[in-house]
Amino acid sequence: MSEYSEKMDKAIEATEREFSKIRAGQASPAILNGVRIDYYGTPTPISQVAKISVPEPRMLLVTPWEKQLVDTIDKAILAANIGLTPMKDGNCIRVTLPILTTERRKELAKIARKHAEDGRVAIRNIRRDANDALKKNKEISEDEVKKQQDEIQKATDKAIAEIDRLLAEKEADILKV
C-alpha cells in the first residue's frame, strides 16, 4: 500500500513540475527548467551551467559560468519554443517576459487543466494497478482485500483533491491580471 502512496505522491510532484513551467505573468527561474543545452555532448539543464536570477518582476537574467556558453544558451532558449526571446547582453542573457493577453491567459489555463488531467489519469492508473495486485494476491482474505481497496480509494481521492487544489491555485495565478 505504501509503495502506491509513494507513486501517487510522485504523480502529484510531476504535475507540480509541469505547472511550474507555465508562466503566469511573473518571472520565475522554473520557466527555463525544460530548456537544455548541449554541454560537452550531454544535454544539460541551463540551471546547471548558469545562474538564473530575477532582477525585475518580468525579467530573467541568465549568467553562464563559462563565457562561451552565452550563444549556446541563447539559441537553446529560442529553440525551446516557450514564447520567450532572449537578448545577449555581454556575458549574460536577458529574457524579458511579454505581458500576457487575456487570450493567452485562457490558453495557459487550458494547458494547466490538461496537465492536471494527466496527473489525475496517472493516479487512477496507480489505483488500478494496486487493485489488480490485491486481486491477484491469493494469500489474503476477501474482507482484507475489500478493506485495502477502500484504503487505496481514500488515498486516490486525497491525491486527486491535491491536484485539484494545485490546479485552482495555478489557474488563479494565471488569470490574475
PyMOL commands that set and color helices and strands:
alter all, ss='L'
color gray80, all
select helices_A, chain A and resi 2-21+29-32+46-48+67-79+102-136+142-175
alter helices_A, ss='H'
color red, helices_A
select strands_A, chain A and resi 36-39+42-45+50-56+59-64+85-89+92-96
alter strands_A, ss='S'
color yellow, strands_A
deselect
rebuild
show_as cartoon
